[in-house]
Amino acid sequence: MHICIDVRGAKLYAGTGIGTYTMRLMENILSIDKENYYSLFWPNGGYERLTGRKNTRVVLFGERNKKFWDEYYLPKRLKRLKPDIFHLPQNGLGLPFKKYSRYVVTVHDLIPYTMPETCGKSYLEKFTTEMPFILEIADLIITVSQYSKDDIIKYFNVPDEKIKVIHLAADSMFRHMDKDLAWDLLKHKYHYSTDYILYLGGFSPRKNVDSLLKAYKAIYKELPGRYDLMILGSSKDNHYEMRKKVKELGIEERVVFAGYIPYEHLPLFYNCASLFVYPSFYEGFGLPPLEAMTCGTPVITSNVTSIPEVVADGAILINPYNLDELAQAMYNVLTDTNLSQELSIRGIKRAYQFSWKKTALQTIQAYKEALER
């Protein structure tokens, strides 16, 4: 098969779930599949990890004026290349209106339909305008959880057999480290030495960071010893509102906004954390809890949407709408060494059931199925 994949999201959305998915999927597919030929659509620069293979070529797209590239250049390229399969991993957005091959799309979630108030206006309009067409024209739909598959069927009445669930995974660099070594590296690189509760995953209202701040406020003085609340993430996306809320709660001296952390340094922060908390209202999959579990960090996360499907018994599941339940769970883990150790063991065991190799193999099989339709 000749397979074209729009991998621009790996660069344009780097640091997000979609960006991580696109890059890890490509790296693993290309390391496994020597039989099929791949044309990869990529924005200018930084594509070295995807080259050097006889069965792979990179087709460069410009980064400016995305509408031009999507509406003119992409269809022109597909018409010229005549691939057997075209895969669009970024929710299918930008899929050509005309068929040039079998179309495979990955739809990660339906947040613009389920929680539209949490989306930006332009993205909401684009998503809700294009998605009915995308799901209609696609020959096969990949989604990342059974929960997202159920949502797609619920909102669009897509036939069950047209949708294939393929789970994501934590990157292989996320692993359990020696605690002393991890702390030595963290102190040396970031000059930080206080025990902490960790959060990362963005500041959209659906991430429910407000509840985490309030739960921390309710328990931090009762804990045996000092535990800061460390929040990772860039300074955009409601970051100012978070700082304002922290000040209003009177916990500014105990909440650390560490800012952007390079992806390759995240295992250090997971391994040194005493607890990882992820009280999201909605996830199509939710990579951060799985990454934390892979590192052996105790995890508290939500009992809604796809999250229980992913973490299973490897984490404590709480109602994200119940502040007292969240606060009590945090207190329990930080005051009960046996519970903390048990969560660490269960989390590692559960996380090892996922791998990017498995994701890649299942995706290659999905391409074969799409070609046969």
C-alpha positions as CSV (number, residue, x, y, z in Angstrom):
1,M,0.0,0.0,0.0
2,H,1.0,3.6,-0.6
3,I,-0.1,5.5,2.6
4,C,-0.2,9.3,2.9
5,I,-0.4,10.7,6.4
6,D,-0.8,14.3,7.4
7,V,1.6,14.4,10.3
8,R,1.7,18.2,10.6
9,G,0.0,18.0,14.0
10,A,3.2,16.5,15.5
11,K,4.9,19.9,15.1
12,L,1.9,22.3,15.1
13,Y,0.4,20.8,18.3
14,A,3.6,19.6,20.0
15,G,3.1,19.2,23.7
16,T,-0.6,18.3,23.4
17,G,-2.2,14.9,23.3
18,I,-2.8,15.1,19.5
19,G,0.8,16.2,18.9
20,T,2.2,13.4,21.0
21,Y,-0.1,10.9,19.4
22,T,0.9,11.9,15.9
23,M,4.6,11.8,16.5
24,R,4.7,8.5,18.5
25,L,2.4,6.8,16.1
26,M,4.6,7.7,13.1
27,E,7.9,6.8,14.8
28,N,6.5,3.4,15.7
29,I,4.8,2.7,12.4
30,L,7.9,3.5,10.5
31,S,10.1,1.3,12.8
32,I,7.8,-1.6,12.3
33,D,6.4,-1.5,8.7
34,K,8.9,-2.2,6.0
35,E,6.3,-3.4,3.5
36,N,4.2,-0.3,2.8
37,Y,5.3,3.0,1.4
38,Y,4.7,6.2,3.3
39,S,4.4,9.9,2.2
40,L,4.3,12.2,5.2
41,F,2.9,15.7,5.0
42,W,5.0,17.9,7.3
43,P,5.5,21.7,7.9
44,N,9.0,23.2,7.2
45,G,11.9,21.9,9.3
46,G,12.4,19.5,12.2
47,Y,11.4,16.3,10.3
48,E,14.7,14.4,10.7
49,R,13.3,11.7,12.9
50,L,10.9,10.7,10.1
51,T,13.5,10.3,7.3
52,G,16.3,7.9,6.5
53,R,14.1,5.0,5.4
54,K,13.7,3.6,1.9
55,N,9.9,3.4,2.2
56,T,9.4,6.9,3.5
57,R,9.3,10.4,1.9
58,V,8.5,13.7,3.5
59,V,6.3,16.2,1.6
60,L,6.8,19.7,2.9
61,F,3.9,22.1,3.6
62,G,4.1,25.8,4.5
63,E,3.2,26.8,8.1
64,R,1.5,30.1,7.2
65,N,-1.9,30.5,5.6
66,K,-3.1,27.0,6.6
67,K,-6.3,27.5,4.7
68,F,-4.4,27.7,1.4
69,W,-2.5,24.5,2.2
70,D,-5.6,22.6,3.3
71,E,-7.9,23.8,0.5
72,Y,-5.5,23.9,-2.5
73,Y,-2.2,22.3,-1.9
74,L,-3.4,19.2,0.0
75,P,-5.9,18.0,-2.7
76,K,-3.4,18.8,-5.4
77,R,-0.8,16.6,-3.8
78,L,-3.2,13.8,-3.2
79,K,-4.4,13.9,-6.8
80,R,-0.7,13.7,-7.9
81,L,0.4,11.0,-5.5
82,K,-2.6,8.7,-5.9
83,P,-2.2,7.0,-2.5
84,D,-4.2,3.9,-1.5
85,I,-4.8,5.4,2.0
86,F,-4.9,9.0,3.3
87,H,-4.8,9.3,7.1
88,L,-5.6,12.5,8.9
89,P,-4.8,12.1,12.6
90,Q,-6.0,15.5,13.9
91,N,-9.7,14.9,14.3
92,G,-10.0,14.7,10.5
93,L,-10.1,18.6,10.2
94,G,-9.0,19.8,6.8
95,L,-10.1,16.6,5.0
96,P,-10.6,17.3,1.3
97,F,-14.2,17.4,0.0
98,K,-13.3,15.2,-2.9
99,K,-12.2,11.6,-2.6
100,Y,-8.6,10.9,-3.8
101,S,-8.2,7.6,-2.0
102,R,-9.6,5.7,1.0
103,Y,-9.8,8.1,3.9
104,V,-8.9,7.2,7.5
105,V,-9.4,9.8,10.2
106,T,-8.6,9.7,13.9
107,V,-11.3,11.5,16.0
108,H,-10.0,11.9,19.6
109,D,-13.1,13.3,21.2
110,L,-16.2,15.3,20.6
111,I,-15.6,18.1,23.1
112,P,-17.0,20.8,20.8
113,Y,-20.4,18.9,21.0
114,T,-20.2,17.7,24.6
115,M,-18.7,20.8,26.3
116,P,-18.8,23.6,23.7
117,E,-18.4,26.3,26.4
118,T,-14.8,25.1,26.9
119,C,-13.8,25.6,23.2
120,G,-12.5,28.7,21.4
121,K,-15.0,30.3,19.0
122,S,-13.1,29.6,15.7
123,Y,-12.2,26.0,16.6
124,L,-15.8,25.3,17.7
125,E,-17.2,26.7,14.4
126,K,-14.7,24.7,12.3
127,F,-15.2,21.5,14.2
128,T,-19.0,21.5,14.2
129,T,-19.1,22.6,10.6
130,E,-16.7,20.0,9.3
131,M,-17.3,17.0,11.5
132,P,-20.6,15.7,10.0
133,F,-18.9,15.7,6.6
134,I,-15.7,14.1,7.9
135,L,-17.6,11.2,9.5
136,E,-19.7,10.7,6.4
137,I,-16.9,10.7,3.9
138,A,-14.3,8.7,5.9
139,D,-14.0,5.0,5.0
140,L,-12.8,4.2,8.5
141,I,-12.7,6.1,11.8
142,I,-10.1,5.5,14.4
143,T,-10.9,6.7,17.9
144,V,-8.9,6.5,21.1
145,S,-11.4,5.0,23.6
146,Q,-14.6,3.1,23.7
147,Y,-16.1,6.2,25.4
148,S,-15.3,8.3,22.3
149,K,-16.7,5.7,20.0
150,D,-19.9,5.7,21.9
151,D,-20.1,9.5,21.7
152,I,-19.6,9.4,17.9
153,I,-22.4,6.8,17.5
154,K,-24.6,8.8,19.9
155,Y,-24.2,12.2,18.2
156,F,-23.9,11.1,14.5
157,N,-25.4,7.6,14.3
158,V,-22.3,6.2,12.6
159,P,-22.4,2.4,12.0
160,D,-20.5,0.5,14.8
161,E,-18.4,-1.4,12.2
162,K,-17.0,1.9,10.7
163,I,-15.3,2.9,14.0
164,K,-12.1,1.2,15.4
165,V,-11.0,1.8,18.9
166,I,-7.2,2.0,19.2
167,H,-5.8,3.1,22.6
168,L,-2.8,5.4,23.1
169,A,0.1,4.8,25.4
170,A,2.7,6.5,27.5
171,D,6.0,7.1,25.8
172,S,8.8,4.7,26.6
173,M,10.8,7.4,28.3
174,F,8.2,7.5,31.1
175,R,9.4,4.8,33.6
176,H,9.9,4.3,37.3
177,M,13.2,5.8,38.4
178,D,15.2,5.5,41.6
179,K,13.7,8.1,43.8
180,D,17.0,9.5,45.1
181,L,18.5,9.7,41.6
182,A,15.4,11.5,40.3
183,W,15.5,14.0,43.2
184,D,19.2,14.7,42.6
185,L,18.6,15.4,38.9
186,L,15.6,17.6,39.7
187,K,17.5,19.6,42.3
188,H,20.5,20.1,40.0
189,K,18.4,21.1,36.9
190,Y,15.5,23.0,38.5
191,H,16.8,23.9,42.0
192,Y,13.7,22.5,43.7
193,S,13.7,20.3,46.8
194,T,10.3,20.4,48.5
195,D,7.8,17.5,48.3
196,Y,4.9,18.2,46.0
197,I,1.6,17.2,44.5
198,L,1.8,17.5,40.7
199,Y,-0.7,18.6,38.0
200,L,-0.2,19.0,34.3
201,G,-2.6,18.9,31.4
202,G,-3.6,22.4,30.5
203,F,-5.9,25.1,31.9
204,S,-9.1,24.7,29.9
205,P,-12.2,24.9,32.2
206,R,-12.9,21.2,31.4
207,K,-9.6,20.3,33.2
208,N,-11.2,21.4,36.5
209,V,-8.1,22.9,38.0
210,D,-10.2,25.2,40.1
211,S,-11.4,22.2,42.1
212,L,-7.8,21.0,42.6
213,L,-6.8,24.4,44.0
214,K,-9.8,24.4,46.4
215,A,-9.1,20.8,47.5
216,Y,-5.5,21.6,48.1
217,K,-6.6,24.7,50.1
218,A,-8.8,22.4,52.3
219,I,-6.1,20.0,53.3
220,Y,-2.6,21.4,53.0
221,K,-2.4,22.6,56.6
222,E,-3.5,19.2,57.9
223,L,-0.8,17.2,56.1
224,P,2.2,15.8,58.0
225,G,5.0,17.8,56.5
226,R,5.0,20.3,53.7
227,Y,3.6,19.4,50.3
228,D,3.5,22.2,47.6
229,L,1.2,22.0,44.7
230,M,3.2,22.1,41.5
231,I,1.5,23.1,38.3
232,L,3.3,22.6,34.9
233,G,2.3,24.3,31.7
234,S,2.9,27.4,29.6
235,S,1.7,30.8,30.6
236,K,-1.1,30.9,28.1
237,D,-4.6,29.4,28.3
238,N,-6.2,30.9,31.5
239,H,-2.9,30.9,33.3
240,Y,-3.5,34.5,34.6
241,E,-6.9,33.4,35.9
242,M,-5.2,30.5,37.8
243,R,-2.8,32.8,39.5
244,K,-5.6,35.1,40.4
245,K,-7.5,32.2,41.9
246,V,-4.5,31.1,43.9
247,K,-4.1,34.5,45.4
248,E,-7.8,34.7,46.3
249,L,-7.5,31.4,48.1
250,G,-4.4,32.6,50.0
251,I,-2.2,29.7,48.9
252,E,0.2,31.6,46.6
253,E,3.2,30.7,48.8
254,R,2.5,27.0,48.4
255,V,1.5,26.8,44.7
256,V,4.4,26.6,42.3
257,F,3.7,27.6,38.7
258,A,6.8,25.9,37.1
259,G,5.8,27.1,33.5
260,Y,6.8,25.2,30.4
261,I,8.9,22.1,31.0
262,P,10.6,20.3,28.0
263,Y,8.8,17.0,27.3
264,E,11.9,15.0,27.9
265,H,12.1,16.3,31.4
266,L,8.6,15.3,32.4
267,P,9.6,11.9,33.8
268,L,11.7,13.6,36.5
269,F,8.7,15.6,37.7
270,Y,6.4,12.6,37.7
271,N,8.9,10.4,39.5
272,C,9.6,13.0,42.2
273,A,5.9,13.8,42.8
274,S,4.3,12.3,45.9
275,L,0.9,12.4,44.1
276,F,-0.5,13.2,40.7
277,V,-4.0,14.7,40.5
278,Y,-6.0,15.0,37.3
279,P,-9.7,15.9,38.1
280,S,-10.8,16.5,34.5
281,F,-14.4,16.7,33.6
282,Y,-13.9,15.2,30.1
283,E,-11.2,13.3,28.2
284,G,-11.2,11.4,25.0
285,F,-8.3,9.4,26.4
286,G,-6.2,11.4,28.9
287,L,-2.5,10.7,28.6
288,P,-1.1,12.4,31.8
289,P,-2.6,9.9,34.3
290,L,-1.1,7.0,32.2
291,E,2.3,8.7,32.1
292,A,2.2,9.3,35.9
293,M,1.2,5.6,36.5
294,T,4.0,4.4,34.2
295,C,6.5,6.3,36.5
296,G,5.0,4.7,39.6
297,T,3.4,7.9,40.9
298,P,0.2,7.5,42.8
299,V,-2.7,8.9,40.8
300,I,-6.1,10.4,41.7
301,T,-8.3,11.1,38.7
302,S,-11.9,11.4,37.6
303,N,-14.5,8.6,37.3
304,V,-16.1,10.1,34.2
305,T,-15.8,9.8,30.4
306,S,-12.9,7.7,29.1
307,I,-10.7,8.0,32.2
308,P,-11.9,4.8,34.1
309,E,-11.5,2.9,30.8
310,V,-7.8,3.9,30.7
311,V,-6.7,3.8,34.3
312,A,-8.9,0.9,35.6
313,D,-7.8,0.0,39.1
314,G,-4.4,1.7,38.7
315,A,-5.6,4.9,40.2
316,I,-8.1,6.3,42.8
317,L,-11.2,7.4,40.9
318,I,-13.2,10.4,42.3
319,N,-16.3,12.4,41.3
320,P,-14.8,15.6,39.8
321,Y,-17.9,17.5,40.8
322,N,-17.5,16.6,44.5
323,L,-14.8,18.8,46.1
324,D,-14.9,17.0,49.4
325,E,-14.3,13.6,47.8
326,L,-11.3,15.0,45.9
327,A,-9.8,16.6,49.0
328,Q,-10.3,13.5,51.1
329,A,-8.7,11.2,48.5
330,M,-5.7,13.6,48.3
331,Y,-5.4,13.5,52.1
332,N,-5.7,9.7,52.3
333,V,-2.9,9.1,49.8
334,L,-0.5,11.6,51.4
335,T,-1.1,10.3,54.9
336,D,-1.2,6.5,54.2
337,T,2.2,5.0,53.1
338,N,0.6,1.6,52.4
339,L,-2.1,3.1,50.1
340,S,0.5,5.2,48.3
341,Q,2.7,2.2,47.6
342,E,-0.2,0.0,46.6
343,L,-1.3,2.7,44.0
344,S,2.2,2.9,42.7
345,I,2.3,-0.9,42.1
346,R,-1.2,-1.1,40.6
347,G,-0.5,1.9,38.4
348,I,2.7,0.5,36.8
349,K,1.0,-2.9,36.2
350,R,-2.0,-1.2,34.5
351,A,0.2,1.2,32.4
352,Y,2.3,-1.7,31.0
353,Q,-0.8,-3.0,29.2
354,F,-0.5,-0.1,26.7
355,S,2.3,0.5,24.2
356,W,2.9,2.6,21.1
357,K,4.0,-0.6,19.3
358,K,0.6,-2.1,19.9
359,T,-1.0,1.2,18.8
360,A,1.1,1.2,15.6
361,L,0.3,-2.4,14.7
362,Q,-3.4,-1.9,15.2
363,T,-3.3,1.2,13.0
364,I,-1.5,-0.6,10.2
365,Q,-4.3,-3.3,10.4
366,A,-6.9,-0.5,10.2
367,Y,-5.3,0.7,6.9
368,K,-5.7,-2.8,5.5
369,E,-9.3,-2.9,6.6
370,A,-10.0,0.5,5.1
371,L,-8.5,-0.6,1.7
372,E,-10.8,-3.6,1.7
373,R,-14.0,-1.5,2.1
